[in-house]
C-alpha cells in the first residue's frame, strides 16, 4: 500500500484505513440539495476606460454567496476558454473537479477503510467548501482535476551553494516557479563574501549581493513577460556573513537613487525604461539573526563576521551599530525584515535532515531547503454559534478532514523540480491555518490588542494545530510515517511536547477560552500518545498565511491573523453599483457588550457617517478598543500586532505572514524596538512598513562651510513687501458638490478675469459650529494667500496626500479615492484651475487623461501631441510620437513604457508611491494582506497571497 504513495516504504502502515463519520452532511441528501442556487452574470469593466475586460453570464452560485465571492471564483478559478463548452459555469463543477480528485486518490491509495468512507469523505469536504467553512490555496483551484500539471503548493524554498553551477541553477528554478505564478525564498549565506578569495584564481569573490542583481533582473523580466503582479521572492542572509552591511543597505540605497533620479527629471515609474537602473526591487530581504547576535546587541558588545569557507572570524563589528543599521534601512524602505534563526530551529521537527535556513516570500512557511507546502485556511466565523459559543467539536472534525485532504494531495501533486519533489514527498509539509480572526474577536467584544483577544486567539490556534498533528499521527498508522521521520523521531516528539507545554501555560481570561484550552489539552495528550505509537505522517502541519484571494472566496471580513481593516466597507450590488455599509460584526459586538437595540442603531449610524467610534453616542470609552482597526484614527499600535503574533506563535509549525505597520512619524528607534521585542517574545520572523517610507524626501546635502580666512561679504538686505490683489466686485465662479467616504460638502471658488483662482469657500454637511468655524477660517486663510500671490500649486503640493478621516471613495469620476477632504478639495482645484503641464508636475490627471495613458503610454491626445514644438516631441523606433511627463524637460532616454501592476500605474499617475494602490482591474482601493495587497472587489493581488 505504501508503494502507491512513495518509493522508499517508510513506516509500517496498518491494513485498515480511516473510518469517516458524518458530521456536516446528512445520509441520503447531497450537500448541493441543501442550499438554494441562482444564476448570476459576472461582468467586469476597466474602471479607467470602461472597457469590458471579463464577461460570463449565467454562472451558478448559492444565494448565500456574495457577489464579490462569485466574481472572484468565476474570474480566477473557473477553467476552460470563455465561450466554449469546456468552460466551467457552476460552483458545483468547480468543487466536484477538486473534491473528486482528492476522493479518488485517497480511495486508490488506501486512506479509507471502505468505499463508503471515501464517499462520506467527499461529501463532507464538499459541504465544508460549499458553505465557506474553509478553502484550499489558489493553486488547487487552478490546477487540480484539469489537464494541467497538478500543482497544489503555493510556497517554495530553494537552496544555492557556493558554485557558479548552483547559482545559475537558482536563476532557472526560481524562474520556473515565477512562471507558474508562485513565489520562492532562499538563503544566500553559503556563497562566499566579497572579502574572501577564490580558490581557483586567487581573485576576490563577487559576493552574494552581486548575484542578487541577476536574480532580480530575471524576476523583473518574467513579471514583465505577462504577469499581472510582481514576482514574489524572499532573499535571506545570515547576520554573521561578511557582506551583511552591504546586504542591509542595498534597497535603502536604491530608494535614494529613485528619489534622486525622479527629482532630476528621469521617468522612474516602475514600468518605464529608467527604472531598469534601480535594482533589488523584486524581492523581500530578511536578515537571519542568531541569539548570540541579539544578546550582543543587548549587551553592547562586538560580534564576529565569519568566512564562509573556513568559519573563522575575519572581522568584528559593534553589534548595536549593526542592529541600528538594520533598523535605519527598514525605516527608509521597509527592508530588511528579521528572521530569528535559533527560535526557528528550536521548533524544528527535522534537525537531523538539515537546518531551516530560509522561508517562502511571506515568511510563514519555514522548512528544509528545496521543499514546498500546500495551504488551506479555515473561516473562524463559521464556527461561532448564534449564542456566541465556539463549536469546538465541529472545528476539530473540520481540521481532521482538511488535513487528510491536504496529505492526499501530495500523492498526486506535481512539483517544479526533482529536488522539491523528493523533499516534499519525503517530509509531506502541510500548512493549515485560518482567516477571520479579527472579525471573530470583534464579534465577541474582544479587543485585538487586549489580553482577552490574545488568549482566545492562542487557544484557537493551539486547538487547530493539536487536532492537525493528532490526525497526522492517525494517518501514520494507516498509510505510514513520512520518510524522514525515522531519523528525526526524537526531535519531532520533543517539539510536540513543547507545543503541549505551551498550551499548559495558557491563561484562560474569557469564558470561551476554558472550553477551547481544555479541548486543546486533550488533543495534545492524544498527539503525544498516538504519535508515540504510530509516528507522524507530516513534518509540519500549520502556519498562518495571508489568505488574500481565498479569504474573499469565503466571504471573510478579515484575512489571516489581521485585525479588521476598517469599520466601513463597500458592498457590491446587483447591477454593478455599490453601497457603503458598516461591518456586520459591529452590531453583534455591541450586543455582546450589553448595548440595547436603540443604542446600537445610533452607534452604527454614527460609524456609517464618521467611519470610527470616537464620540459615538452612548458608547463607553472603555469599549473603544474592541473597534480598533488596522487603519484610521484608532489604528492598533505596532506593539499590539507584535503581541498578537507572539500569542499564537508557540502553536504553529511554521510562522506568520504579517507586516507590522507603523505611522509615518515613527522613528528608527521605534522600528528597533519592534525588532527587539519580536526576538524577546519568541517570534520566528517579523517585517515592518512605515507609512510612506518609500516616498520620503531625499536628504539635502549641507553646503560646505566657508574657509576660516575668507572675508565675509558685506550684508545686503532687500525687503520685499507682498501686495494683495483683490478680486473684482463681480467675478466668475463655480460651485462643486462632493462626497468623500459618505461625508457631503460644497466648494465655491471665485476667479480673476484671467481665470486664476482667487478665493475658496467650503461648507460641509452635518457639521457643528466648531467645525464650521474652522472651515470658514481655513477658507479665508487660503483665499488671502491666493490674493497675496501664493501660487495655487504650492497649496496643492502641501494639502494633497494629507491623510485623515473621512477618507475613501468619492462621487467624482476624476478623483475616485481621496485620503481626506483636504486631499480631494485641492486635487479638484488643481483640475479646475491649473494647466496640464502644471498638473503633470504634481501628478494630477483627469480620468480621460489616465485612460489615454493606459491605452497609449501618453497623457496627451494625438492632436495635443502634434501641437507641441518639435523639440518636445519624442519618437520611438517606428517614428511615432512618445511623450513622457509633460512637467519637465524631455530627454530621448525617457520613452515611456506601460505599467504592469497596480502600484506601477498609481505611481505613474501620481508620481508617488501609495500605501494601498487602486486595483488595476476594477479601481477599488486594495488593502494589505500580509506583505502584499489584495482587492476586495475582484480578488486581484499585488504579490504572493
N, C-alpha and C positions, 0 to 999 in steps of 0.2 A: 504493500500500500504506500509506503514512503517513497517508492521509486517514482510514483506519479507526481511527487512534489519536488524532489531534488535528487541529485545523483549520489550523494555521499551517505545516505541512510543514517541520519542522526537519531539517537534515542531508540526506545522500544515502544512504539505505539500499541495500544490495545486493539483488539479486533472489533470493538463496539464503538460506533460513532455517537455523536451528540443526539440527545432527545430534546426536541424543541416543544415547549408548551405554548399554547395560545394565551397571549396577554392582551394584545391590542385588537385582534380580529375575532370574528365570530364564525364558528364552524358552519359551513354551507352558505356563507354570504361573502362575496368577493368585496374587497375594500372599495373598489370603484363604485359599487352599488350603494354605498353608504353616504355618498356625497352628491350634491346637485351640480350638474355640469352646465356650461353655457358656451356659446361661440362668441369669439371676440375678433376684432380687427386690430392688428398691430401695424401702425403706420408711424414711421419716424421721419422727420424733416430736419434738415440742417438749419439751425436757428439763424445762421448768418445769411444764407442765400435763399431759404425757403424751399430748396430742392428736396424732393423725397429721396431719402437715402436707403430706406428699407420699407417694404410693404408685404405683409402676408395677412390675408383676410380669412376669417372663419376658423381661427385656431381654437382649440377646445381646452378649457381650464375649469376647475371647480370655482363656483361663485365666491367661495371664501378667500380665494387668492386675489391679491390686489392687482391693479392694472400694472403697477411697476414690476411686480414679480413675474407676471405673464409676459410682459415686454422683454424682460431680461432673458427669460428662458427661451422665448421664441427667437430672438435675435442672436443669442450666443450658443445655445445648446441644441436646437433642432438641427438635424443633419439632412443632407440631400440638397441638390440645387433647387433654388426657388423656381416655382412654376412647373416642376416635374412631378411625376407620380411618386418618385422616391423621397420627396421632401416630407419630413415629419410635420404633422399638423395637430397633434394632440399630446397633452402631458401623459396620457396613457401609453402612447407609443414610446415616448422617451423613457419612462420608468420601466416599462416591460423590456426594452432593449438592454438596459443596465442590469436590472434585477435578474432577468433571465440568464445572463452570462454568469452572475455570481451563483445562482441556484444550480445551474447545470455543472459548473466546475466543482462546487462543493460536493455535489452528489457523486460525480465521477471520481473524486479524489478521496472519498471515504470519510468526509467530515460528519455525515449524518447516519444515524442508526438505521433508518428506513427511508424509502422514497417519500412516505407520508411526512416524515420530519422535514425533509428537504422542501416539500410543498408548503408546509406551515412556515418555514423559514422565509421562503419567497414572499408569502402573503404578509407576514409580519413586517418585513423590510419594506414592502410596497406601501403598507399602511403608514409607516413612520415617514416615508418620503412624501407621500400624498398629503399628509396632514401637517407637513412642515416641521416635524419634530427634529429632523437633522438633515444634513446634506453632505454628500461626498465632495471632495475638492474638484475644481473645474476640469482637470484632465480626464477624470472618469466620465463626466457628461460629454466631453468632446469625443472620446475615443472608444469607450467600452461598447462592444456589440456591433461596431462598424467594421468596414474593411480596412480601416487604417490600423497602424500598429497600436496594440492595446496598452498605450501609455497611461499609467494611473498615478504616477508620482508627480508632485509639484515642487519638491525640494531636493536639491542635489549638493553633494560636497565632493570636490575634486582634490587632486594632490599634484604637486610638482616637486621634482628633485633638482639637484644642482648639476644639470647637464642640458646642453642645447636640445638634445632629442626630447627630453622631458618637457622643456619649456615650449617647444613647438607643438608637442602633443597637447599641452594645456590649451593653447590657442585653438586647436582643432576641436577638442572635446567641448570646450566652452561654446564655441560657435555652433556646434550641433545642438546643444541644449537650448541656446537662444533661438535657433531656427524653429524649434518646437514650441516656443512661447513660454518656456520655464526659465528659472534662474539657478545660479550656482555660486558657491563660495569656495575659497581655498586659502591656505596659509602659505606665504612665500618665504618663510623663515629658513627653509633648507637651502635656499640659494645664497651663496657666499656674498659677503658685503663688498662694497666698492673700496674697502680698506684692506682687502685681502688679495693675495697673489694667485694667479692662475698656475696650475701645476704644469700645464703643457708648455707655456711660453715664458712664464715668469712675469708676465704683464699683470696689470691691475684688473680685477674683475669689474664687470659693469654694475653689479648690484641689482637687487630686486626691483627698485623703483624704476630703473631704466626699462626693464622688461614689462612693467605695468603699462608703459606707453603703448607698446604693441598690442597688448590685450585690450586696452581702452579703445584704440583705433578700430580693432576688429569688432568690438561690441557696437561702436558707433556706426560702422559700415553695415552691419547686419540689421540694425534698427532702421537705418535709412533705406534699406532694401525693401521696405514694405510694411514693417510692423507699425502698429498704432500706439505703441508705448515703448519706452526705453528698455534696453536690455537690463535685466535685474541681476546684479552680481555683488558679491562681497569679497573684499581683499583684506586679509589679516596679516599682521606682522608682530612677532614676539617683541616684548619691550626690551629684551637684552640683545637684540640684533644691533650690530654696529651702525646700521643705516637708519635707526629708528627716528632720529631727529628729522632727517630728510623726508621720511615717510609721513611723519606727523604734519609737516608743513606743506606737503605737495598741493593739496586742494586749496589751502588758505592763500598760497602764493598765486595760484591760478585765478582765484576770485579777485585778487588785487589787479591781476592782468586784465580781467574782464572789465573792471571799472575804469582802469586807465585807458584802455583802447576805446571803450564806449565814449569816454569824455573827449578823446582825441578825434572823434567823428567816425570811427570804424563801426561797421554793422556787426554787432555782437549778438544778434539773435542766434539762438542755438541751432536754427535750421539754415543759417547763412554760411557763406564761404569763410568769412573771417573767423568764425568760431573754431575752425579746424586748428588754429594756433593754440587753442586752450585745451589742456589735457586733463585726464583723470576724472572726467565728468560722468562717466557711465557706471561708476562703482560706488558702493558704500565702503568706507575704510574703517577698520577697527584695530585697536592695539590690544594684543593679548598680554595682560598684566598678571604677574605672579604675586603670591602673598609676600614673598621676600621683597619685591619692589614696593608694594603698598606699605609694608612695615617700615621700609627705609624712608618713604615719604613722610610717614607719621613721625619717625624719629629724627628726620632731618639729616640723614647720613648719605654716604656715597653708595652708588650702585654700579656693578660691573657689566660692561657690554662684552659679549663673548664671540670669538671667532667661530664661524660655522663649521669649519673643517676640524679644528682641534679642541674646541670648547674652552680654550684659555681666555682669560680676561685680557683684552687688548686696549681697553680704555675704561676709565672710571668717570662717572658723571654725578653731579648733585641730583639725587632722586627727586627732591622737591622742585628743583628748577625744571627738570624734565616733565614732571607732572603738570607744572604750571604751563608749560608749552603745549601740552595736550589740551588743557582747558582753554588756553588762548585761541588755539586753532579751532576748537569746537565753537567758541564764542563767535569767531569770524565767519565760519562757513558750515557749522553743524557736523563737521568731521574732524577727527575720528571719534567713533564710539569706543567703548571699552568692553572686553570680554575677560572675565575673571577665571584664569586658567586653573588654579588649584581647586576652586569651588566646582568648576565643571567636571574635573576629573575625579573629585572625591565622590561624586554621584554617578560615576561611570560604571556600567554593568559589565563591560568587556575590556578591562585594562590589560589582560594578558594578550589581547589581539592588537593592541596599539592604543596610544593616547588619542583623546579628542583634541584636535588642533584647530578646527575651523567650524563654520556654520553655513547655513543657507543664507541668501541675501537679507532676509528679515530677522535673522538671529534666533529663530525659535527651534530649528532643527539642529541638534549638535550630536554628532556621532562619528564613526570611523571615516577615514578618507575613502574616496571612491564608493560612496553609498548614496542611497536615496530613501525617501519617506513619502508614503501616501497619507493624506489627511482626511479627516471628517470632523464636523462640528455639530454639537447639539444646540438646540434652541431652548435655553433655560426657561423662558417664559411659558413654554408649553407644559412644564411640569409644576407650575404654580396653580393650585386648585382655587376654586371660587372663594373658599373660606380662608385663603392666603396661607395654607399649609403647603409644604413641598412634598410632592408624590415620590417618596424615596423608592418604593418598590418598582414602580414603572420606570424610574430613572435607571435603576440597576439593570432591569431587563433590557432597556434600550441599549445600554452600554454593551451588554453581552452580545446582542445581535450585531451591533455595528463593528465591534472588534472581530467577531467571527467573519463578517463580510470582508473587512479590510485585510485580514490574513489570507482569505481565499484569493483575493485579487493578486497577491504576489505569485500565486501558482500560474496564472495565465498572462501576467503582465510582461510587456516588452520594455527594454531599457536602452539608453543611447549608446552605451559602451559595454564591452565584455567585462571589464573590471567592476563596473557598477552593478551589472547583472549578477556577478558572482557574490559580491559583498551583500547585496540586498537579499538574495536568496539564502545566504548563509546566516544572516542575522535578523532578517524579517522585521525591520524597524517600522513601527506604526506611530501615528500622531493623532489620536483622538483629542478633541478639545471642545470648546463651547463658544457661543455668542449670546448676546442679550443680557450679560451680567449687569451692565449699567441700568437697563430698564427694570430688571428684577429687583435690584436694590431700591430704586426709586419707588416702584410699585408697593414695596413693603415698608416704605417710610424710613429707609436706612440711608444715611449719607454715604457717598462714595468714599470720602476722606473721613471715616469715623471708625472707631473700634468695632461697632456693630456691623458695619458694612464689610470690614476686612475679615472678621471672624466668620461671617456667613459665606463669603467667597472662598475662604480657606477650607471650610467644611465641605462645600460642594466639590471643590477641586480634589480634595482627599478622597471623597467617595467615588468620584469618577475614575481616578487612577487606580484605586484599590479594586474596583469592580473589573477594570480592564485587565489588570495583572492576574486576578483570580480566574477570569475566563482564559487568559493566556496559559495558565498552569493546567486548566482543564483540557485545553486543546493539545497541550503537550502529551497528555495521557491518551489522546485519541490518535493524533497524526504525528507525534514526535516532537522533540525539542528542536530549537534552531541549531544549526550545525555547529556554531561556535560556542554552544552552551557548556559542553564538557570541560573545556579548559578554563572557562570563566565562571563555573558554578558557584564557587565560594564568594567571589566578588559580587555576582548577581544577587545572591541571597543576602549578602551584607547590605546592599543598597535597599533591598526590600525591608530589612529591619530598620534602616534609617528612616524610611517613609513611615513605618508604623510608629516609631518613637516620636517623630514629629507630630503625628496625629494624636498621640497620647498627651502631648504638651499643649494641645489646643484648649483655649478657654471658651466656654460657652457663654455668650453675652445675651443673645436673643433666645426666646423660647424655641424658635425654629431650629436653632443650632444644635440643641441637645439630641434631637432625633437623628439629625444628619451625622453628628460625631459618633453617636452610638452605632449607627449603621456602618459608618466608615471603619470603626474599630473592629466590628465583626468581619467586614470584608478583608481587612489587613490580616487578621488572625487566620482566615482561610487562605490568603495568599501565602503566608509562611508555611502553613500545614500542607496544602496541596502542592505548593512549589517544592517542598522538601521531598515529597513522594514522586512527583512527575517531572520536575524541572519546569522550564518555561518555553513557550513557543516563540516569544518575541523578545528581542533585546531591549527594545524601547516600546512604550505604549502611549504616552501622552505628551502634549505640548499645547501652547495657545497661539494660534495663527491669526492673521489679520481678519479673515472671513469677510473680505470685501464683497465680491460679487455673490457668493453663496449666501451671505448674510441677507442680502436683498431678496434672493430667491426664497428664503424662509420668512420674509416679511419681518425681519428683526429691526427693532428700533435702534439698537446699538451693536457695534461689531466687536468681536473678540472680548478682551478684558476692558475695553474702553468705557468711560462714562458716557452719558448722553451728550451729544454734540451741542444741541440747543433745545430749548423748551418748545419752540415753534417750528413746525415743518410745513413743507408744501406737499399737498396731496394731489396726485394726478386724477383728473375726472374723465368720464366717458366723453368723447368728442374732442379731446386734446387740450382742454383747459386745465387749470389747477386752482386750488384754493389753499389758503393759509389756515392751518389747524394747530391747536395746542396738543402736544403729545397725549395719547390716550392714557399713559401711565400716571399723568399728573393728578387727575381726579381720583384714581384708585389710591395714590399715595396720600392725598388729603383725607380720604375716608379712613385710612389706616391711622392717621394722626389724630382722628377724633373730630374732624370738622363736619358741620351739618351741611345738608344739600344746598341751602341758600348761600352759605358761606363759600362753598366750593364753586358755585356758579359765579359769584362775584370775583373770586380769586382767578378763576380760569379766564374770565372776561378781561381782567387786568393784564394777565400774562399775554393774552392774544394781542392786546394793544401795545404793551411795553416790551414784551419779549423777555422779561425777567420778573422775579418775585419781590424785588426790593420795594418796600412800602405798599405791598398788596394789601387790600382792605381785610382786616381780621386775621392775617397770617402772622403767627408769632415769630419773632426774630430767631428764636432758638430752632425753628424748623427750616430756616433758610438753607442750611447745609444739605438737606435732602434734595434740593432742586439745583444744587451747584452743577455746572456743566463744563465741558472741555473748553468752551469759548464763551465770551461775553463778560458782563460786568461782575459776575460772581464765578469766575473761572477757578477751577480747582488748582491749588498751589502745586508747584513742581514736586515737593516732597510728599504730597498726597498721592501722586502717581507712583512714586518710588515705594512708599509704604504698602500700597495695594499689591504691587508686584512682589514685594518681599513676603507678603502674607501667603501667597499661593505657590511661590517657587518651590518650597520643600515637598510639594505633592505633584511635581511634574517630572517626567523622564527627561524632557528637553527644557526649553526655556520659553520666553515670552516675546512675541512680536509687539513692541510698543515703543513709541517715542515720547520722552518727557518734554513737553512743551514749556518754554519759558517766555516771559514777555520781553519786548524789545529793550526794556530798561534793565534787564538782568545783567549782572556783572560777570567778569571772568571768575571771580571767587564763587559766585552762585553756582556756576557750572562745575567748578572743582568740588564744591560741597556735595552736589548731586552724585558725582562720580565716586567720591569717597564714601558717601552713605550707602551707595549701591553695594560696595565691597563689604562694608560692615554688616549690612543686613542680609548678606548671603545670596545676592542675585548672581545669575550666571552671565548676564550681559545687560548693557544699558546704552541708550542713544539719546541725544538731546537735539532740540531745534529751538533756537532763539528767534522769535518773530522778526521777520525782515532782515535776518542776518546776511542774506545773500545780496542785499541791495544797499548796504551801508555805505555812507560817503567815504571815499578814499581819504586817507590821512594826507594832509598837505605838508610838504617839506618846509621847515623853517628856513628863512633866509640867513645866509651866513652873516655873522657879526662883523662890523667894520673893524679894520685894523686899529690897534691901540693908538698908533701915532697919526691916524687920519684926522684931519681937522674937521670939525662939524661944520656943515654948510649953514649959512645964515637962514633963520627960520622965516618963511614967507607964509602968511596966513591969508587965505582968500575965503571970505564968508559968503555963502550962498543962502538967500532967503527965498523959500518957495512962495509962489503966489497962487492963490486959489482962483480957478476959473469956474465961475458959477454957470449953471445950466440956464438956458433961456426960459422965460416965463412959460412959454408954450413949447413943448418938446414931444418928440415921438417916444413911444414906449411900448412894452408888451407885458402881458400877464401870463404866467405859466402855472398851471396846476400840476401837482406832482404827488406821488405816493412812494414812500420808502419803507419797506417792511410793514406796510399797513398804516403807517403814520402819514396823514394827509397834510398838505400845505399849499400855499400860494406864494409866488415870487413875482413882484412887479419891478421892472427895470426901466430906466429912462436914459436917453442917449442925446449927445450933442448933435448939431446939424450935420457934422461929417460922419456920423454913425458910431462914434466912440462911446463906450459905456460911461455914464456919469453918476448914476445912483442906483441903489438896490433897496427894496423893502421886502421884508419877509413876514409872513403870517402863518402860524401853524395851527391846525385844528386841535380841539380838545386840550388847550393849553391853559395853565393857571396864570395869575397875574405876574408871578415872579418870572416865569419863562418868557412871557410876553414882553416884559420889560427888558430882559436880557437880549432877546432877538431884536427889539427896536434899537437898543443901544449898539448892538453889533452892526445893524444895517446902517446906522448913522456914521459909525466909525469907518466902515468900508466906503461909504459914499463920499465922505470928506477926503479920505485918502485918494480916491479916484480923481476928485476935483483939484487936489493939490499936485497931481501928476504922477502918483504911484501907478505903474503900469498894471493893467489887468493881469498880464502874465505872471507878475510877482504874487498877486493874491492866489491865482490858480495854482502856482507852484507850491505855495505854503499850505493851502487848505485841501487840495486833493490828496487822497490816500489817508486822510485823517480818520481814525477808527474809533467809533463809539456807537452805542445803541441809540435809536434804532438803526439797524443795518441789514441789508438783504436785497430782495427783488424790488424793482421799481416798475412803474407803468410806462416808462419812457423807452421806446424801441431803440433809441441810440445809446442808452445807458442802462443796460439790463440789471447790473448789480452795482450797489453803492455801499461803501464801507461806513458811511454816516450821512446825515442830511447835509452837512457841510461839503462832503465829498461830492454829493450829487449836485448841489447848487453851483459850485464853481466849475464842474465839468459842463453843466448846461450853459453857464455864462460863456465859457470858452467856445462852445459850439455855436452860440448865437452871435458873438461879437469879435472873435479872433479869426484871422485869415487862416487858410490851410497851412501855410508854412509855419505860422506862429503856433498852431495847434500841434503840428507834426513834431516840433521841438519838445513839446510837453507830452507827446504820446497819446493825444486825444483825437479820435476819429469818429465819424458818423457810422451808422450801421451799413449804409451803402458803400462807404469807403472801405470798411473792413471786409465786406463781401467781395468787393472788387479785388482787394489784396489777396484773398484766399484763392480766387479764380485765376488771377494773372500774375501775382507777385508784385503788383504795383498798386498804390493807393489812388493813382491818377487815372482818369479815363484816357483813351487814345487821343481824344480831341484836346484835352488839357495837356497831355504829354507833348503833342505836336506844337503847342503854343510856347513851349519852353525855349529859351535860347539854345542854339546848337551845342554850346559849351556845357550845358547842363543836361544834355541828353546822353544816355549811355546805350551802347549797342552790344548785344550778345553776339555769339559766333554766327548766328543766322542773319545778323543785321537788324534785328528787331530792337525797338527801344526797351530798355530795362531801367527802371527808376528806383533808387533806394530812398532812404529817409530824406524828405524834402527840406528838412530843417537845418541843413548844413552843407558845406562844400562837398561836391561829389567827386569821387575818385574811381578810376577804372576798376580797382580791386573790389568795389563794393557791390557787385552784381548780386541781386537778391535771390535767395532760394526759398522754396516753400517750407513752412514749418511742418514737423511730423508729429508733434504731440500737443496736447492742450497747453502745457506750460510754455512751450515754444511760441504758440500762437499768441497767448496773452502777453508774453514778454515782447513779442514783435509789435503788438498793437500798442502796448502802454509804455514800452521802453523800460519796464520794471518787472522784477520777479514778483509773483503773488503767492501768498501763503496758502491759498486754496484756489486753484485755477478753475475756470469755467470749462465744462465738458465740451470737447471738440465736436461731439455729435449732436447733443440736444441743448447745450447752452446753460444747463443747470450748474450752479456753483457746486464743485466737488467738496468732499470732506475727507479729513485724514483717516487712513486705515493702516495702522502700523506705521511703517515708514513710507507708505505710498498714499495716493489719493484715489477715491472711488466715487463714482457718480450715482446719486440716489435715483436719478431719473431713468437711466438706461443701463447702468451697471458697468460702464466703461471704466477702466483702471489706468493709472499712470505708471504702474510698476508691477510687482510680482504678486499682488494679493489675489 
